[in-house]
Structure formats: structure tokens, C-alpha cells
């Protein structure tokens, strides 16, 4: 539990709900742009 608290404090634990939701929306758009696939084909 202490590790989780340390990580939150050091890496964005003070973000507002709006900032977190904006970040999730950005990642969602990035995921959609890559084709909504979890596993991408290997580059040859």
C-alpha cells in the first residue's frame, strides 16, 4: 500500500478528475487510431 501511495504522490496523485479523464480520452483516441487492437502484428 505504501508503494502505491508513493507512486501516486510522485507521479500525478494531485491530478484533478478532469485532468485524469482528459488523459484517458487522449489514450482512447490513440488506441482507436491504432485500429482498436490489443495485439499488433509484428514488424518484419
CHARMM-style PDB file with segment names, atoms N, HN, CA, C and O in Angstrom:
ATOM      1  N   UNK     1       0.814  -1.178   0.000  1.00  0.00      PROA
ATOM      2  CA  UNK     1       0.000   0.000   0.000  1.00  0.00      PROA
ATOM      3  C   UNK     1       0.868   1.257   0.000  1.00  0.00      PROA
ATOM      4  O   UNK     1       0.553   2.232  -0.683  1.00  0.00      PROA
ATOM      5  N   UNK     2       1.936   1.235   0.749  1.00  0.00      PROA
ATOM      6  HN  UNK     2       2.192   0.444   1.304  1.00  0.00      PROA
ATOM      7  CA  UNK     2       2.823   2.391   0.799  1.00  0.00      PROA
ATOM      8  C   UNK     2       3.449   2.658  -0.560  1.00  0.00      PROA
ATOM      9  O   UNK     2       3.631   3.816  -0.935  1.00  0.00      PROA
ATOM     10  N   UNK     3       3.782   1.614  -1.301  1.00  0.00      PROA
ATOM     11  HN  UNK     3       3.634   0.673  -0.996  1.00  0.00      PROA
ATOM     12  CA  UNK     3       4.365   1.783  -2.624  1.00  0.00      PROA
ATOM     13  C   UNK     3       3.376   2.506  -3.530  1.00  0.00      PROA
ATOM     14  O   UNK     3       3.756   3.438  -4.239  1.00  0.00      PROA
ATOM     15  N   UNK     4       2.121   2.090  -3.516  1.00  0.00      PROA
ATOM     16  HN  UNK     4       1.812   1.333  -2.940  1.00  0.00      PROA
ATOM     17  CA  UNK     4       1.093   2.731  -4.339  1.00  0.00      PROA
ATOM     18  C   UNK     4       0.932   4.200  -3.968  1.00  0.00      PROA
ATOM     19  O   UNK     4       0.788   5.050  -4.847  1.00  0.00      PROA
ATOM     20  N   UNK     5       0.955   4.499  -2.694  1.00  0.00      PROA
ATOM     21  HN  UNK     5       1.072   3.808  -1.981  1.00  0.00      PROA
ATOM     22  CA  UNK     5       0.832   5.883  -2.248  1.00  0.00      PROA
ATOM     23  C   UNK     5       2.026   6.710  -2.706  1.00  0.00      PROA
ATOM     24  O   UNK     5       1.861   7.854  -3.128  1.00  0.00      PROA
ATOM     25  N   UNK     6       3.217   6.145  -2.626  1.00  0.00      PROA
ATOM     26  HN  UNK     6       3.350   5.216  -2.283  1.00  0.00      PROA
ATOM     27  CA  UNK     6       4.415   6.854  -3.076  1.00  0.00      PROA
ATOM     28  C   UNK     6       4.345   7.151  -4.569  1.00  0.00      PROA
ATOM     29  O   UNK     6       4.678   8.253  -5.006  1.00  0.00      PROA
ATOM     30  N   UNK     7       3.916   6.178  -5.338  1.00  0.00      PROA
ATOM     31  HN  UNK     7       3.646   5.283  -4.983  1.00  0.00      PROA
ATOM     32  CA  UNK     7       3.826   6.367  -6.792  1.00  0.00      PROA
ATOM     33  C   UNK     7       2.798   7.439  -7.121  1.00  0.00      PROA
ATOM     34  O   UNK     7       3.065   8.310  -7.949  1.00  0.00      PROA
ATOM     35  N   UNK     8       1.631   7.395  -6.492  1.00  0.00      PROA
ATOM     36  HN  UNK     8       1.414   6.687  -5.819  1.00  0.00      PROA
ATOM     37  CA  UNK     8       0.609   8.416  -6.735  1.00  0.00      PROA
ATOM     38  C   UNK     8       1.133   9.801  -6.397  1.00  0.00      PROA
ATOM     39  O   UNK     8       0.918  10.750  -7.151  1.00  0.00      PROA
ATOM     40  N   UNK     9       1.813   9.919  -5.282  1.00  0.00      PROA
ATOM     41  HN  UNK     9       1.988   9.148  -4.670  1.00  0.00      PROA
ATOM     42  CA  UNK     9       2.322  11.219  -4.834  1.00  0.00      PROA
ATOM     43  C   UNK     9       3.382  11.750  -5.810  1.00  0.00      PROA
ATOM     44  O   UNK     9       3.395  12.943  -6.115  1.00  0.00      PROA
ATOM     45  N   UNK    10       4.258  10.886  -6.295  1.00  0.00      PROA
ATOM     46  HN  UNK    10       4.247   9.917  -6.047  1.00  0.00      PROA
ATOM     47  CA  UNK    10       5.352  11.320  -7.144  1.00  0.00      PROA
ATOM     48  C   UNK    10       4.965  11.467  -8.606  1.00  0.00      PROA
ATOM     49  O   UNK    10       5.601  12.226  -9.338  1.00  0.00      PROA
ATOM     50  N   UNK    11       3.927  10.750  -9.045  1.00  0.00      PROA
ATOM     51  HN  UNK    11       3.411  10.134  -8.451  1.00  0.00      PROA
ATOM     52  CA  UNK    11       3.620  10.716 -10.471  1.00  0.00      PROA
ATOM     53  C   UNK    11       2.158  11.019 -10.764  1.00  0.00      PROA
ATOM     54  O   UNK    11       1.491  10.255 -11.460  1.00  0.00      PROA
ATOM     55  N   UNK    12       1.672  12.101 -10.248  1.00  0.00      PROA
ATOM     56  HN  UNK    12       2.214  12.722  -9.682  1.00  0.00      PROA
ATOM     57  CA  UNK    12       0.352  12.546 -10.659  1.00  0.00      PROA
ATOM     58  C   UNK    12      -0.764  12.308  -9.685  1.00  0.00      PROA
ATOM     59  O   UNK    12      -1.929  12.340 -10.082  1.00  0.00      PROA
ATOM     60  N   UNK    13      -0.470  12.074  -8.448  1.00  0.00      PROA
ATOM     61  HN  UNK    13       0.477  12.047  -8.126  1.00  0.00      PROA
ATOM     62  CA  UNK    13      -1.522  11.874  -7.472  1.00  0.00      PROA
ATOM     63  C   UNK    13      -2.318  13.122  -7.191  1.00  0.00      PROA
ATOM     64  O   UNK    13      -3.380  13.054  -6.572  1.00  0.00      PROA
ATOM     65  N   UNK    14      -1.824  14.268  -7.638  1.00  0.00      PROA
ATOM     66  HN  UNK    14      -0.962  14.324  -8.141  1.00  0.00      PROA
ATOM     67  CA  UNK    14      -2.515  15.525  -7.382  1.00  0.00      PROA
ATOM     68  C   UNK    14      -3.323  16.006  -8.587  1.00  0.00      PROA
ATOM     69  O   UNK    14      -3.710  17.173  -8.643  1.00  0.00      PROA
ATOM     70  N   UNK    15      -3.579  15.122  -9.547  1.00  0.00      PROA
ATOM     71  HN  UNK    15      -3.264  14.174  -9.501  1.00  0.00      PROA
ATOM     72  CA  UNK    15      -4.357  15.485 -10.720  1.00  0.00      PROA
ATOM     73  C   UNK    15      -5.837  15.548 -10.366  1.00  0.00      PROA
ATOM     74  O   UNK    15      -6.327  14.792  -9.527  1.00  0.00      PROA
ATOM     75  N   UNK    16      -6.537  16.468 -11.025  1.00  0.00      PROA
ATOM     76  HN  UNK    16      -6.140  17.082 -11.707  1.00  0.00      PROA
ATOM     77  CA  UNK    16      -7.978  16.557 -10.814  1.00  0.00      PROA
ATOM     78  C   UNK    16      -8.678  15.489 -11.651  1.00  0.00      PROA
ATOM     79  O   UNK    16      -8.071  14.881 -12.532  1.00  0.00      PROA
ATOM     80  N   UNK    17      -9.936  15.273 -11.370  1.00  0.00      PROA
ATOM     81  HN  UNK    17     -10.429  15.766 -10.653  1.00  0.00      PROA
ATOM     82  CA  UNK    17     -10.722  14.284 -12.097  1.00  0.00      PROA
ATOM     83  C   UNK    17     -10.783  14.669 -13.581  1.00  0.00      PROA
ATOM     84  O   UNK    17     -10.709  13.802 -14.452  1.00  0.00      PROA
ATOM     85  N   UNK    18     -10.915  15.952 -13.862  1.00  0.00      PROA
ATOM     86  HN  UNK    18     -10.975  16.656 -13.154  1.00  0.00      PROA
ATOM     87  CA  UNK    18     -10.974  16.412 -15.254  1.00  0.00      PROA
ATOM     88  C   UNK    18      -9.680  16.119 -15.997  1.00  0.00      PROA
ATOM     89  O   UNK    18      -9.710  15.738 -17.167  1.00  0.00      PROA
ATOM     90  N   UNK    19      -8.545  16.291 -15.330  1.00  0.00      PROA
ATOM     91  HN  UNK    19      -8.521  16.600 -14.379  1.00  0.00      PROA
ATOM     92  CA  UNK    19      -7.255  16.012 -15.962  1.00  0.00      PROA
ATOM     93  C   UNK    19      -7.081  14.525 -16.229  1.00  0.00      PROA
ATOM     94  O   UNK    19      -6.551  14.137 -17.271  1.00  0.00      PROA
ATOM     95  N   UNK    20      -7.518  13.701 -15.306  1.00  0.00      PROA
ATOM     96  HN  UNK    20      -7.948  14.015 -14.460  1.00  0.00      PROA
ATOM     97  CA  UNK    20      -7.427  12.249 -15.484  1.00  0.00      PROA
ATOM     98  C   UNK    20      -8.321  11.820 -16.652  1.00  0.00      PROA
ATOM     99  O   UNK    20      -7.899  11.032 -17.499  1.00  0.00      PROA
ATOM    100  N   UNK    21      -9.549  12.335 -16.699  1.00  0.00      PROA
ATOM    101  HN  UNK    21      -9.892  12.975 -16.011  1.00  0.00      PROA
ATOM    102  CA  UNK    21     -10.473  11.983 -17.778  1.00  0.00      PROA
ATOM    103  C   UNK    21      -9.953  12.456 -19.128  1.00  0.00      PROA
ATOM    104  O   UNK    21     -10.128  11.758 -20.127  1.00  0.00      PROA
ATOM    105  N   UNK    22      -9.316  13.629 -19.185  1.00  0.00      PROA
ATOM    106  HN  UNK    22      -9.174  14.196 -18.374  1.00  0.00      PROA
ATOM    107  CA  UNK    22      -8.737  14.130 -20.432  1.00  0.00      PROA
ATOM    108  C   UNK    22      -7.603  13.214 -20.888  1.00  0.00      PROA
ATOM    109  O   UNK    22      -7.481  12.928 -22.080  1.00  0.00      PROA
ATOM    110  N   UNK    23      -6.781  12.755 -19.961  1.00  0.00      PROA
ATOM    111  HN  UNK    23      -6.880  12.987 -18.993  1.00  0.00      PROA
ATOM    112  CA  UNK    23      -5.701  11.838 -20.297  1.00  0.00      PROA
ATOM    113  C   UNK    23      -6.218  10.506 -20.805  1.00  0.00      PROA
ATOM    114  O   UNK    23      -5.659   9.936 -21.742  1.00  0.00      PROA
ATOM    115  N   UNK    24      -7.288  10.006 -20.191  1.00  0.00      PROA
ATOM    116  HN  UNK    24      -7.742  10.469 -19.431  1.00  0.00      PROA
ATOM    117  CA  UNK    24      -7.884   8.749 -20.641  1.00  0.00      PROA
ATOM    118  C   UNK    24      -8.508   8.904 -22.023  1.00  0.00      PROA
ATOM    119  O   UNK    24      -8.422   7.993 -22.847  1.00  0.00      PROA
ATOM    120  N   UNK    25      -9.136  10.048 -22.284  1.00  0.00      PROA
ATOM    121  HN  UNK    25      -9.206  10.788 -21.615  1.00  0.00      PROA
ATOM    122  CA  UNK    25      -9.727  10.302 -23.603  1.00  0.00      PROA
ATOM    123  C   UNK    25      -8.637  10.357 -24.670  1.00  0.00      PROA
ATOM    124  O   UNK    25      -8.826   9.863 -25.782  1.00  0.00      PROA
ATOM    125  N   UNK    26      -7.501  10.954 -24.334  1.00  0.00      PROA
ATOM    126  HN  UNK    26      -7.347  11.356 -23.431  1.00  0.00      PROA
ATOM    127  CA  UNK    26      -6.379  11.026 -25.269  1.00  0.00      PROA
ATOM    128  C   UNK    26      -5.846   9.629 -25.590  1.00  0.00      PROA
ATOM    129  O   UNK    26      -5.581   9.311 -26.749  1.00  0.00      PROA
ATOM    130  N   UNK    27      -5.692   8.802 -24.560  1.00  0.00      PROA
ATOM    131  HN  UNK    27      -5.907   9.060 -23.618  1.00  0.00      PROA
ATOM    132  CA  UNK    27      -5.211   7.435 -24.784  1.00  0.00      PROA
ATOM    133  C   UNK    27      -6.237   6.615 -25.557  1.00  0.00      PROA
ATOM    134  O   UNK    27      -5.866   5.765 -26.368  1.00  0.00      PROA
ATOM    135  N   UNK    28      -7.515   6.859 -25.316  1.00  0.00      PROA
ATOM    136  HN  UNK    28      -7.816   7.549 -24.658  1.00  0.00      PROA
ATOM    137  CA  UNK    28      -8.569   6.151 -26.036  1.00  0.00      PROA
ATOM    138  C   UNK    28      -8.514   6.490 -27.523  1.00  0.00      PROA
ATOM    139  O   UNK    28      -8.658   5.606 -28.367  1.00  0.00      PROA
ATOM    140  N   UNK    29      -8.306   7.764 -27.846  1.00  0.00      PROA
ATOM    141  HN  UNK    29      -8.189   8.483 -27.161  1.00  0.00      PROA
ATOM    142  CA  UNK    29      -8.187   8.182 -29.246  1.00  0.00      PROA
ATOM    143  C   UNK    29      -6.947   7.568 -29.887  1.00  0.00      PROA
ATOM    144  O   UNK    29      -6.979   7.167 -31.050  1.00  0.00      PROA
ATOM    145  N   UNK    30      -5.859   7.496 -29.133  1.00  0.00      PROA
ATOM    146  HN  UNK    30      -5.833   7.822 -28.188  1.00  0.00      PROA
ATOM    147  CA  UNK    30      -4.623   6.881 -29.631  1.00  0.00      PROA
ATOM    148  C   UNK    30      -4.847   5.394 -29.927  1.00  0.00      PROA
ATOM    149  O   UNK    30      -4.368   4.880 -30.938  1.00  0.00      PROA
ATOM    150  N   UNK    31      -5.570   4.712 -29.047  1.00  0.00      PROA
ATOM    151  HN  UNK    31      -5.958   5.130 -28.225  1.00  0.00      PROA
ATOM    152  CA  UNK    31      -5.881   3.296 -29.228  1.00  0.00      PROA
ATOM    153  C   UNK    31      -6.772   3.101 -30.456  1.00  0.00      PROA
ATOM    154  O   UNK    31      -6.558   2.171 -31.234  1.00  0.00      PROA
ATOM    155  N   UNK    32      -7.766   3.970 -30.635  1.00  0.00      PROA
ATOM    156  HN  UNK    32      -7.940   4.725 -30.003  1.00  0.00      PROA
ATOM    157  CA  UNK    32      -8.663   3.876 -31.791  1.00  0.00      PROA
ATOM    158  C   UNK    32      -7.888   4.116 -33.084  1.00  0.00      PROA
ATOM    159  O   UNK    32      -8.159   3.470 -34.096  1.00  0.00      PROA
ATOM    160  N   UNK    33      -6.933   5.035 -33.057  1.00  0.00      PROA
ATOM    161  HN  UNK    33      -6.713   5.559 -32.235  1.00  0.00      PROA
ATOM    162  CA  UNK    33      -6.138   5.337 -34.250  1.00  0.00      PROA
ATOM    163  C   UNK    33      -5.249   4.157 -34.644  1.00  0.00      PROA
ATOM    164  O   UNK    33      -4.886   4.016 -35.812  1.00  0.00      PROA
ATOM    165  N   UNK    34      -4.902   3.315 -33.681  1.00  0.00      PROA
ATOM    166  HN  UNK    34      -5.197   3.429 -32.732  1.00  0.00      PROA
ATOM    167  CA  UNK    34      -4.065   2.155 -33.989  1.00  0.00      PROA
ATOM    168  C   UNK    34      -4.896   0.949 -34.411  1.00  0.00      PROA
ATOM    169  O   UNK    34      -4.348  -0.134 -34.617  1.00  0.00      PROA
ATOM    170  N   UNK    35      -6.205   1.120 -34.540  1.00  0.00      PROA
ATOM    171  HN  UNK    35      -6.650   2.000 -34.372  1.00  0.00      PROA
ATOM    172  CA  UNK    35      -7.054   0.050 -35.039  1.00  0.00      PROA
ATOM    173  C   UNK    35      -7.826  -0.708 -33.980  1.00  0.00      PROA
ATOM    174  O   UNK    35      -8.402  -1.756 -34.272  1.00  0.00      PROA
ATOM    175  N   UNK    36      -7.852  -0.200 -32.748  1.00  0.00      PROA
ATOM    176  HN  UNK    36      -7.384   0.651 -32.511  1.00  0.00      PROA
ATOM    177  CA  UNK    36      -8.584  -0.838 -31.648  1.00  0.00      PROA
ATOM    178  C   UNK    36      -8.169  -2.290 -31.424  1.00  0.00      PROA
ATOM    179  O   UNK    36      -8.987  -3.120 -31.027  1.00  0.00      PROA
ATOM    180  N   UNK    37      -6.912  -2.589 -31.678  1.00  0.00      PROA
ATOM    181  HN  UNK    37      -6.248  -1.914 -32.001  1.00  0.00      PROA
ATOM    182  CA  UNK    37      -6.424  -3.957 -31.467  1.00  0.00      PROA
ATOM    183  C   UNK    37      -5.448  -3.961 -30.307  1.00  0.00      PROA
ATOM    184  O   UNK    37      -4.580  -3.096 -30.198  1.00  0.00      PROA
ATOM    185  N   UNK    38      -5.607  -4.952 -29.442  1.00  0.00      PROA
ATOM    186  HN  UNK    38      -6.313  -5.655 -29.530  1.00  0.00      PROA
ATOM    187  CA  UNK    38      -4.719  -5.073 -28.289  1.00  0.00      PROA
ATOM    188  C   UNK    38      -3.361  -5.588 -28.738  1.00  0.00      PROA
ATOM    189  O   UNK    38      -2.323  -5.085 -28.307  1.00  0.00      PROA
ATOM    190  N   UNK    39      -3.373  -6.594 -29.603  1.00  0.00      PROA
ATOM    191  HN  UNK    39      -4.216  -7.003 -29.953  1.00  0.00      PROA
ATOM    192  CA  UNK    39      -2.128  -7.177 -30.092  1.00  0.00      PROA
ATOM    193  C   UNK    39      -1.897  -6.716 -31.521  1.00  0.00      PROA
ATOM    194  O   UNK    39      -2.691  -7.019 -32.412  1.00  0.00      PROA
ATOM    195  N   UNK    40      -0.831  -5.999 -31.739  1.00  0.00      PROA
ATOM    196  HN  UNK    40      -0.185  -5.753 -31.016  1.00  0.00      PROA
ATOM    197  CA  UNK    40      -0.492  -5.523 -33.076  1.00  0.00      PROA
ATOM    198  C   UNK    40       0.401  -6.545 -33.764  1.00  0.00      PROA
ATOM    199  O   UNK    40       1.140  -7.269 -33.098  1.00  0.00      PROA
ATOM    200  N   UNK    41       0.342  -6.611 -35.091  1.00  0.00      PROA
ATOM    201  HN  UNK    41      -0.258  -6.022 -35.632  1.00  0.00      PROA
ATOM    202  CA  UNK    41       1.204  -7.571 -35.805  1.00  0.00      PROA
ATOM    203  C   UNK    41       2.675  -7.202 -35.634  1.00  0.00      PROA
ATOM    204  O   UNK    41       3.025  -6.035 -35.456  1.00  0.00      PROA
ATOM    205  N   UNK    42       3.521  -8.218 -35.692  1.00  0.00      PROA
ATOM    206  HN  UNK    42       3.237  -9.166 -35.837  1.00  0.00      PROA
ATOM    207  CA  UNK    42       4.952  -7.988 -35.591  1.00  0.00      PROA
ATOM    208  C   UNK    42       5.471  -7.313 -36.853  1.00  0.00      PROA
ATOM    209  O   UNK    42       5.050  -7.646 -37.960  1.00  0.00      PROA
ATOM    210  N   UNK    43       6.375  -6.378 -36.684  1.00  0.00      PROA
ATOM    211  HN  UNK    43       6.717  -6.108 -35.784  1.00  0.00      PROA
ATOM    212  CA  UNK    43       7.003  -5.724 -37.832  1.00  0.00      PROA
ATOM    213  C   UNK    43       8.044  -6.662 -38.427  1.00  0.00      PROA
ATOM    214  O   UNK    43       8.809  -7.296 -37.700  1.00  0.00      PROA
ATOM    215  N   UNK    44       8.066  -6.744 -39.721  1.00  0.00      PROA
ATOM    216  HN  UNK    44       7.445  -6.229 -40.311  1.00  0.00      PROA
ATOM    217  CA  UNK    44       9.039  -7.638 -40.370  1.00  0.00      PROA
ATOM    218  C   UNK    44      10.134  -6.857 -41.035  1.00  0.00      PROA
ATOM    219  OT1 UNK    44      11.038  -7.445 -41.629  1.00  0.00      PROA
TER     220      UNK     44
END
